[in-house]
Amino acid sequence: MTFSSVALAAVTAMLLAATLIAKLPLRWWWIRACEFPRLQLACAALVTALLSLPLDPPWRWALLASNLLVVVLQARFILPWTRLWPVQVQAAEPGQQERCLTLLIANVLTPNRQASRLIEIIRQHDPDVVLTLESDSWWQERLDQALEEHWPNSVKIPLDNLYGMHLYSRLPLGNTRVEWLIQDDIPSIHTEVTLTSGDRLTLHALHPRPPAPNESEETLWRDAELLLVGKEIHRHPTPTIVAGDLNDVAWSRTTRLFCRISGMLDPRRGRGRYSTFHARYPLLRWPLDHIFTSEHFTLKRLERLPGFGSDHFPILATLCFRPSRSDEHDTPEADGDERAWARQTIREARARDQQT
């Protein structure tokens, strides 16, 4: 047994363990965290498989088979977010611009003070609606000065706990609510947006607590917030957009369940991952900032924008209200067991202490 074979066996064991641990239906943060780096794990397994080829049998075949198994298991989750997969939200046809909405989302990173760079990006792309996350009073002052004239309709929640939110819109807002759905220090915005055409849609802006040692030992409260909003959307199937930093990846157990519970569609499926975090580490990057739509919309544009000093990239989407094309979409749907799991998760989150 050589040192290289032992080293490759150890790496293989870790990759296989991380892959299998992610399948466990448990909410501990370190288990759910294994869902995030699926592409990284698959790439590492592929490299390890290639490095195993020169080894003598039986090490060669055992390590090759184990690593290829990791690649296959991870690919099942990754492929829908590549161009090898059919799109889930159909492409918009030209015209009827008055029925389209351009939305820009930016997690600003509270200590980041490069507001001028974000404002320049906003002005360059001229979205109808701007949603910022982690924005405090300092950010509100800069955003107000730059945006209030042309984006006069707003919802402002300046907080210094990393969960502040600001919504600026040139389109009219109505029936606006700020809610603290699961935890009393985590806000969310729920509002109607009236398009230039007069059509109305519902916008839910979310930023649940992430699963991490310094934030939450479990994903319970994040999961419950997403599933609670998903249930509300299912009960009121109107034209809807959900946007925000969900602190979860697109292919996770919870986010996929949210889509089935709510019937929402992911514009990235069949187009790419559009990874927004971490902006500073290209090899450790995954899609945390999300835009989901109901079947009433088609997609005209989806783009990850340049960085501005935050640990997140902004993301921009133009969605067009096309209810006549709803039947072109394959809307996901939850079964009875999944709906029961969602109800149990929400009840448990509300019953337990709101620990962090």
C-alpha positions, 0 to 999 in steps of 0.5 A: 500500500503506497502513500498515494493510494492511502491519500486517494482512498482518504479523499474518496472516503470524504467525498463519498461521505459528504455525498451520502450525508446530504441525503439524510433528512435531518436539519443539523446545519453541517448535514444540510451544508453538504448540499451546497458544494455539489459541483465542487464535490463532483469535480473533486471526485472526477479529479480523484478518479483520474488520479486513481488510474495509475494505481495497481488493482484492486485499489484502482478499480475500487477508487475509480468506482467510488469516485464515479459513483460520487460524480453520478449522484451529484450530477443528478442534482446539478444537471437541471441547472445546466443547458443540458436540461429543458428550461422550466420557465419559457422564453419571452417573445418580443413586445408588450414591454408594458407587461414586463418587470425588471427586478434587481436583487443585491445583498449589500453585506452590511459592513460594505461601504461601496454604495456608489458602485451598486448605485452605478449598477442600478442606474446602468440597468434601470430596473423597475424594482430594486431589492436590497438585503442586509441594508442598514440605516447607512445604506438607506441614507445612500439609497434614498439619495440616489433612488427616491426620485425615480423609484419613489415607492418604497418599503424600508426596514433598516436593521443592523442585525444583517437582516435589513431589507429595502425595496424601491420601485418605480411601479405602484405598490399596494397592500404592502405588509412587513411580516416577521413570519417565523423569527421576531428578528427576521423581516419579510416584505409582501406587496402587490406590484402594478405593472404599466399595463395595469396587471397586478402581481404579488411579490414576496421578498425573503431573507431567512436565517442561514444554517451556520454555527454562528447563526443557527445550529439547525435549518428548521427556521429557514425551512419553515419560513420558505415553506410557510410562504410556499403554502400561502402561495398555494392557497392564493394562486395569483401571479407571484414572484418570490425573490431574495437571499434564501440562504439555500441552494437551488437544488437543496431538499428544502428549496425543491420542496418549496417549489413543489409546495408553492408551484413556483418555477425556477428561471435558472433551470435549463439555463445555468446556476447563476451563482451569486455567493461567494463573490470573492472565492470563484471555486466556492460559489453557489446560487443563494440569491433566488427569483422564483415565478408562478406559471403566469410569467415568461423570462426575457432576461436573467443575468448575474451582475458585476460585484460591488464589494459585497460577498454576493453578486447582484442578480437581474431578471426581466419577467413578462406577464403572459398568463396565456402561456401558463400551460406551456409550463410544467408546474411542480406539485407536492404530494400528500407526504410532502405537504404533511412534512411542510406542516410539521416543519412550520408547527415545530418552528413556531412551537420551539424557542427561537434560538439562533 
